[in-house]
Amino acid sequence: MPLASLHDAPITRARLITPVNAPAPRLRSSDPAMQLMTDFAADAPHVVAPDRPIEHALSDMVGFGVRLLLVVRDGSVLGIVTSYDLMGERPIQFLQASARDGAHPRHVDVQVGDVMTTMADTRPLNYRWVLHATVGEVAGQFRNRPDSHLLVVEDGPAAGEVSLRGVFSRTRLERQLEKRPR
């Protein structure tokens, strides 16, 4: 199932789905993956503008208690930014590249759009696959890639259009996955 789990084409933008709300139980690897997914039809995602300074975005994450923000402009999802993107190597890499180009920005000048992962660079799971997948199969997707989050998209009303339906978090999976007794 792994190849069929990926969305077929590169994604440059996706629209948000409007929410509804639900709780989170202990899970077994045989449980349906939908029990683990944060469904944006039920829970509104936390968003940030691409021109927001990274320090402010990090404060937003702390306030919301999340490690991922969707980067959104004019209702379109441009990409994602994680706490690792904000606190890791990406700001330094951006500053070094800018210095090579003759610019001399400071760390406080780095914006979310400078360090985000674009939608085209994500490898989202297809919602149709998620509907039939188990928690264990999603765990397998995490094992095969370094991502801390896996986006889920579903086909939109127009051909080639997709909607960002939800997200899986590696941390949430690890916390909610029932530990087997030894």
C-alpha positions in Angstrom: 0.0 0.0 0.0 2.8 2.5 0.5 3.0 3.8 -3.1 -0.8 4.2 -3.3 -0.7 6.1 -0.1 1.0 9.1 -1.6 -0.9 11.8 -3.4 -0.4 11.4 -7.1 0.9 14.9 -8.2 3.0 17.6 -6.7 0.9 20.1 -4.8 1.6 23.9 -4.9 -1.5 25.1 -3.0 -4.4 23.6 -1.1 -7.5 25.1 0.4 -8.6 24.6 4.0 -11.6 22.5 5.1 -13.9 24.1 7.6 -14.1 22.3 11.1 -16.6 20.3 13.4 -14.6 18.5 17.2 -13.5 15.1 18.9 -11.3 13.4 21.7 -8.2 11.2 21.5 -8.0 7.6 23.1 -5.2 5.1 23.5 -4.6 3.3 20.2 -3.4 -0.1 18.9 -1.6 -0.5 15.6 -4.6 -2.4 14.3 -7.0 0.6 14.9 -8.2 2.7 12.0 -5.8 5.5 11.1 -8.6 8.0 11.2 -8.6 7.8 15.0 -5.0 9.2 15.0 -5.4 11.9 12.3 -6.1 15.5 13.2 -9.0 16.1 10.9 -9.4 19.7 9.8 -13.1 19.0 9.2 -13.3 18.6 13.0 -10.5 20.7 14.4 -9.4 24.0 12.9 -5.7 24.1 12.1 -3.4 26.7 13.5 -2.1 28.9 10.7 0.6 31.6 10.1 1.3 34.1 7.4 4.5 33.7 5.4 5.7 37.2 6.3 5.4 36.6 10.1 8.8 36.7 11.8 10.0 33.3 12.9 10.3 34.4 16.6 6.6 35.3 16.6 5.6 32.1 14.9 7.5 30.1 17.6 5.7 32.1 20.3 2.4 31.2 18.5 3.3 27.5 18.6 4.1 27.7 22.3 0.8 29.4 23.0 -1.2 27.0 20.9 0.7 23.9 22.2 1.6 22.7 18.7 4.7 22.0 16.7 3.3 22.7 13.2 1.6 25.6 11.6 0.1 25.8 8.2 1.5 28.7 6.2 -1.5 30.4 4.6 -2.1 33.4 2.4 -5.5 34.5 1.0 -7.1 31.1 2.1 -4.4 29.0 0.2 -2.0 26.7 2.1 1.4 27.5 0.8 3.3 25.1 3.0 4.1 24.1 6.6 6.5 25.2 9.2 7.5 23.1 12.3 9.2 24.1 15.5 12.3 22.2 14.1 12.3 24.5 11.1 12.2 27.6 13.3 14.8 26.5 15.9 17.0 24.4 13.7 19.4 25.0 10.8 17.0 26.6 8.4 17.2 30.2 9.7 21.0 30.0 9.7 21.1 28.5 6.2 18.8 31.3 5.0 21.0 34.0 6.6 24.1 32.4 5.1 22.5 32.3 1.6 21.4 35.9 1.9 24.9 37.0 2.9 26.3 35.3 -0.2 23.8 37.2 -2.3 25.0 40.5 -0.8 22.2 41.0 1.7 22.8 41.2 5.4 19.6 40.4 7.2 19.6 39.7 10.9 18.0 36.7 12.7 15.0 38.9 13.7 14.4 39.6 9.9 13.9 35.9 9.1 10.3 35.2 8.2 8.2 32.0 8.1 8.2 32.0 4.3 12.0 31.9 4.4 12.2 28.6 6.3 8.9 26.8 5.5 8.5 23.6 3.6 6.4 24.4 0.5 3.4 22.2 -0.4 5.3 21.1 -3.5 8.0 19.7 -1.2 5.6 17.7 1.0 4.6 14.2 0.2 1.1 14.1 1.6 -1.0 11.0 2.1 -4.2 10.6 0.1 -7.3 10.7 2.2 -8.8 7.8 0.3 -5.9 5.7 1.5 -6.1 7.0 5.1 -9.8 5.9 5.3 -8.8 2.3 4.9 -5.3 2.4 6.6 -4.5 1.3 10.2 -2.4 3.2 12.8 0.3 0.6 12.1 0.4 1.5 8.4 0.7 5.2 9.3 3.5 4.3 11.7 5.1 2.5 8.7 4.9 5.7 6.7 6.8 7.5 9.5 9.4 4.8 9.6 10.1 5.4 5.9 10.7 9.1 6.1 12.2 11.7 8.5 9.1 13.9 8.7 7.7 14.9 12.0 4.2 15.4 10.4 2.4 13.8 7.5 -0.2 15.9 5.7 -3.4 14.4 4.3 -5.1 15.7 1.2 -8.3 14.9 -0.6 -9.3 15.7 -4.1 -11.1 19.0 -4.4 -14.2 19.9 -6.5 -12.2 20.9 -9.6 -9.8 18.7 -11.5 -6.2 18.9 -10.1 -7.4 20.8 -7.0 -6.9 19.3 -3.5 -8.0 20.2 0.0 -5.7 19.8 3.0 -7.8 17.4 5.1 -5.6 16.7 8.1 -2.3 15.8 9.6 -0.6 13.0 11.4 1.9 13.8 14.1 4.8 11.5 14.8 4.8 12.7 18.5 1.1 12.1 18.9 1.4 8.6 17.3 4.2 7.7 19.8 2.2 9.1 22.7 -1.1 7.5 21.8 0.1 4.1 20.6 -0.6 1.6 23.3 2.6 0.2 24.7 2.8 -3.6 24.7 3.6 -5.2 28.1 7.0 -7.0 28.1 
